[in-house]
Amino acid sequence: MAIEPRSTLSRVGERLITLVDSSVLLDIVTEDPSWATWSGDALAKARDDGTIVINPIVYAEVSIGFDRIEDLEVVLPAEDFQREELPFEAGFVAGKAFLAYRRRGGEKRAPLPDFYIGAHAAVRGYRLLTRDVARYRTYFPTLDLIVPESTS
């Protein structure tokens, strides 16, 4: 089952809106030797292109590496990362994508965070900056993904 995003990308004026996946942020925060440079460059370009957005799921996934919320806020300042609630419609779309996953033999019993993140981007018509390509390509095939070339 393919979930169709909006037919056009959402923009603020002439600027694009990009939802940033936790994989990219974690690469930067942990200084991942394989991915930090790509993720940092891709995030900087997305910021140059327009608005970057995170949701509570991304915030929660990144927060695991921090003892205090104040430290997390230094890394994800609100003036750089627009906070957005998960739209209710995205919950529905995530559920349908999860159902397709289960029907294909997926083992997990509850919807995975990636389904909510992908559905959020799809429902709002945002681009998605991620390094985790397979699940998004499979369950949200028309979503505009910003991914490393080697995984495109």
N, C-alpha and C positions, 0 to 999 in steps of 0.2 A: 504494500500500500504506500503510495507516494503522497506526501503532504505538500500541497502547493503553497508557496509563499505568495505574497502580494505580487501583482504583475510588474510593479515598478519598485525600485528601491526608495525607502524613505529618506527624506532629506530635510535638513534645517536650512531654509533658504536654498543656496546652491551647494551646500555641504552635505556629504554623506554621513549616515549614522552607522556605526559599527559596534556590535555587541562583542565583547572580548571574553573568550573562554578562559577558564582558570588554567588550562595547560600552558598558555602563553605567559600569563602572569607568574605562574610558579617557576617557569624556566628562568625568568628574570630575577625573581626573589631568591631562588636557590643558586643562582649563577651556574646553571647547568652548562657543563663544558661543551656539550654537543649543540644545544639549542638557544642559549642565552642571547647570542648575537643576532640570530635570525629573529627571535621573538622581540627583542628590543627594537630592531630596525623596523619590523612590521608594525609594532605598536606605535612607533614614532610617525610612520607614514599614515596610519589610520587617524592619528590625532591631527596631522597636517591636512588630511582630506575632509575632516569634519569633527563630529561629536563621537566620543567613545562612551559606551554604556556598559555597566555591569548590573547584575541582578542579585537578589539575596543568596541564590545558590552559588554563584561564582564567589561572592563575598565569603560565604561559609567555607567553601573549599580552600580558598587562600588563607583563611584565618587559622587553619590548623597549625601553621608554622609559627604562630605568634602567641605569646603569653598574655599580652595586654592589648585591648582594643585600640588604645592610643598608638601603639607601635604599628598596628595594621593601618590605621588612618594616615600615618606618615607615608606608607607605601602606596596607599590607594586614596589620595586626597580627593575630596568631593569636588574641588574646582577642576580637576582633570578627568575624573571618572563620574559621569552622571549616573546616579542611582535610580533604578527603575524597578518598580514592583513587577512580579510575574503576572501578566494579564490572565484573567480567568479563561479566556479562549485558548491560551497556550496550554493550560492544564488539560483541556479537552483534546487538543492536537497531540500533546505528549502521551496521553492515554491511548490514542489510536495508534501512534507509532510504536508504543510499548506492546500493544496487542499484536501488531505485525511481527515484532521481534519474537514474542512468545510463540507465535504460529510457525516461525522459521526455526524453532528449536532453542530459543534463548532460555537460559537457566534461571535467571534472576526472577524473584517473585514480586518485586516492587519496581515501579518505573525508575530508571536510572537518571541521575542528574543531567546527563547529556541529552536525554529526550526533552526535558524541560527547557534547557538552554536552546536547543535547536528549534523547538516550537516557539519560544519567545521571539527569536530572530525571524522565523517564518511568518508569524502572525503580524508582527510589526513591519515587516518588509525591510529588515536590517540586513546588512552584511554580517558575516560571522568570521571573526579572526580566531583561528584555532590551529592546532597541530594534530588534533585527533580527527583524522579525515574519514576513516572507514564507516563509522556509525552515522555520521552526518550525511555522507554520500548515499548510503543505503536507505535511510529512513526519511531524509529530506533532500532528495536528489536535485531539486531545482533551486535550493538555497544558494545564494551567492557566497561562496567560501573564499577566504583569504588563507592560503595554506602554503607550506614550503613547496617549491617546484618539484622536489623529488617524490612528493606524495600526491601530486595533482592527478 
